[in-house]
Amino acid sequence: MYKYPNLDKLLLRRTFLLGVGKGILLTGVLGRLIYLQIVKSNQYKLLANKNRISLRLLNPIRGKISDRNGKLLAINQNTFRVLCVVDNKIELKKALFNLSKFIFLNNIETQKIVNDFEKKNKNMPYLIKENLKWNEVSSISANSFLIPTIIIESGLQRKYPFKQTSAHTIGYLGPPTNNEIKKEPILGLMNINVGRFGMEEHLEKRLRGIPGTRHLEVNAHGRIVREIRKENSKKGNNVKLSIDIELQKKLYSLLKDKSGSIVAINVNNGEVIGMVSSPSFDPNFFNQGFSTEDWKTLINDPLAPLVNKSISGEYSPGSTFKTIVLLSALKNNIIKKNSSILCTSKLETKDRSFYCWCHKKKTGCYAARNHQRNVRPKLAIAQSCDCFFYELAKKIGINKIAETAKTFGIGKKTGIDIRGEKTGLVPTKSWKRKNIGKSWHVGETMITGVGQGYITSTPLQLALVTALIANNGKKIFPKINLDDFNLEKNVINDDMDEHHSDYEEYFPIIREGMYDAVNKHIGTAYKSRLSKPIFAGKTGTVQVRVITEEERETEIIPNRELPFEQRDHALFIGFAPYKNPKVAISVIIEHGGSGSSQAAPIAAKIFKKII
Amino acid sequence: MNIFSLVYKINWLFIFLLILVSSLGVGLLYSIAGGEWNPWALNQIIRILIGVLLLLFAASINIKIWYKNSYYIYFFCIFLILITLFFSREISGATRWLDLYFFSMQPAEILKIFVILTLAKYFHSIKLQSFDIKHRILFPLLILLLPVTLVFKQPDLGTALIIFFSGIVVFFLAGVKAKVFLGAGILGTISMPVLWSFLKDYQKSRIINFLDQQSDVLGANYHITQSKISLGSGGLFGKGFLQGTQSHLSFVPEMQTDFIFSVLGEEFGFFGIFMLFIIYAIIMFWAIRICLNSRNYFSKIFGISFISSFFLSIFVNVGMVTGIIPVVGVPLPLCSYGGSAMISYFIGFGILLSGYNFRDNKLENI
């Protein structure tokens, strides 16, 4: 049939060879498929799930904060924001145009929204406006079919109804910093704000709650296809504070236009019922996102509105410290209840002269025309006789004064459950050598005796000292979170009043002195006395400048004629009622002038309000 | 031959297997669209119907007529390619589509069949004559390289390679000596750098990325990475029909065309793939048996070469989807979405069956 029949044979052979070749290739492909689909299958299944399942966190609802009477101080308010699902600027402009028929959009904002569009996160709705008003929300939702690209999202925003009043105590929320995210990576995924100050920061863990999760199926473009699983978030715990917001309001109004702090503490259980630092700030601002300029003014304000002066302000206690000095003297048997010290209005030592606050060139000590008199402890407190305490301090010695101060909690944290507490400072000989590198002078002991010089304390510490005097040395810890019953936790202060019993018999003397200071005509706070309630207290006036000899020669410049930052700090500590004390307070007005004229009247108003 | 004897003679079971594979493709397209007939599955059904009609038509044409006219068809196809090259619009950097107003086609896919047919005719016609190198190798090489170059110019590297290697298979079957292939292979290897310079940048990068599949998984290697994930996550028995996450959430690009195989692997697993391979294997074995039953050399050499080309397409497609060869853009025969390739395979099988239906015809005297 064919001329070359072997051609067919050749074809057959080559077909067979080709078949073998194909077989080899097919085996290779099958081997590859077995490798992918059987050997490595689990790994690829994981990858496929990773591709499609996207975990979204559901933000928990933050716990509320209320005052001791259940009035809400920090709440979560519904907010609405309007977003837009568009792919390009032209669509965005169209959407904005349509939207502007229903809500007011200002031109500059609109321009900014359009310009910022490039920065937008792909596949995520684009934010147009936050904090919509209710009428805006309803107007958009009623017309939603006309603007299909527009969506409304609701969220929760922290609100502080009492604004500045308790800002320092409650705190505020702010976005987490990079460091915090590194420590707690979940913060980076949640898009929530964290506590930044006060109780919000201190109780962050308890308030925050536990986030829920949504397992979402997403496609290759990141769009959500469906929800696979959902675990609801867990609400944060509510917190009840010991402060009384009505009192806070009063305290804040008393400090209006002043810089300073007031702390009011229950002498029987240490609950802080009032704590105000002025000037303050509006914590709501931090949530709403305010401009850098606003931030700069806050930060650069010389009156430091962002500092909680009640716990972070370290002030010389001034004459209020005399209570401690006297306690120290009595305990160490330097002076007896009825013994007296001969005081002059001017005390000369070898390197400088010490003047009593009442020293006037011509008259000397106002109570004794002959420039000298015998002063007993009670009178020394009531009339705040500097010379008495110069002498007394010299006799006690700095280390014993320091020991007593520390026993009463000065120089260390009180352990109150708010962050940012400072310790204050109680100087000793060894402290000075270590930190200043010079040896201690006896003059410095004398200065310390009237609460000036190195010694500093916080307003809270002063209130605590007052409370201890008022309750006759009963061990209390300042606390502000009423839910925190776990008092044993307070490690910092465990040793605080080990020796309070040593002082027990001397507290009445101090209390009587403080009573006289307010209720006897020789007292420094006599003008502020109240018939109801009867309160006791001690004024303090802290010099922030050195009064030169020449000035004393002529006439001391009164505070009101000095520049603000050179005026004296005004202090007052006190408790009420005198019999059966309930509340102890400390008032500090920075550069306010004298304690008796500035701080004591405020204290009187507070006691009137509380009792 | 009248219509009744055709109906009687034609191998319906074989055609059924072809339709079976095509239907599998339709099923996958239905699944990819998320359980919808649009946009692909319905179109594909129409194409299969047209394909089957053309197959019957091709099978009912006497093999003599195919033999006589194969050169004309060849030049007609070259003409179409040239028109495409010069007149058609560019779609994503390539001019592959010829727009014929009522439908558009890819002449290169059609050419695939007719280059083999032409070479088969050539070797058939010279088999009685001298063995000299000019007739044996150079002329057929010219016949082969002209379309390969044109298709490569489009650029369509995948189809060009398929055409080229299908042609080489014809050479092999026609009895070109082994040493020639060896020499050509060595020459080809040496001239690799020269050929490299002819490649477009995107083709070069594909090959470079193929060599390093772990890198750039979101960019150049995205296709192949996602495709492997699809296949691998399918496991032994797959995720089930309509359950493929990779394909339904559109992680695999081009899944209705070149990467349809990965959808099969994901939804039906290794088992499904194995089944498809078995059907393919039956088709190929059967086709070769049919060819070898023919009494003329032309039918045999065409048929076996065509089946080899068919196999090659499968191999290249699966190899590329599984990541053992670079992504060159070859559809999976009879499954991938696309009319030109589908119809050209049906025509090819039609000619193959024609060779069987008219197996007693002698072609020597034409």
Interface residues (C-beta under 8 A of the other chain):
Chain A: M1 Y2 K3 Y4 L7 D8 L10 L11 L12 R14 T15 L17 L18 G19 K22 L25 L26 G28 V29 L30 R32 L33 I34 L36 Q37 I38 K40 S41 Q43 Y44 K45 L47 A48 N49 N51 R52 E217 V218 N219 A220 H221 V225
Chain B: K127 L128 V169 F172 L173 G175 Q226 K228 I229 S230 L231 G232 S233 G234 G235 L236 T245 Q246 H248 L249 S250 F251 G265 E266 G269 F270 I273 F274 F277 I288 L292 R295 Y297 K300 I301 I304 S308 F311 F315 V318 G319 T322 G323 I324
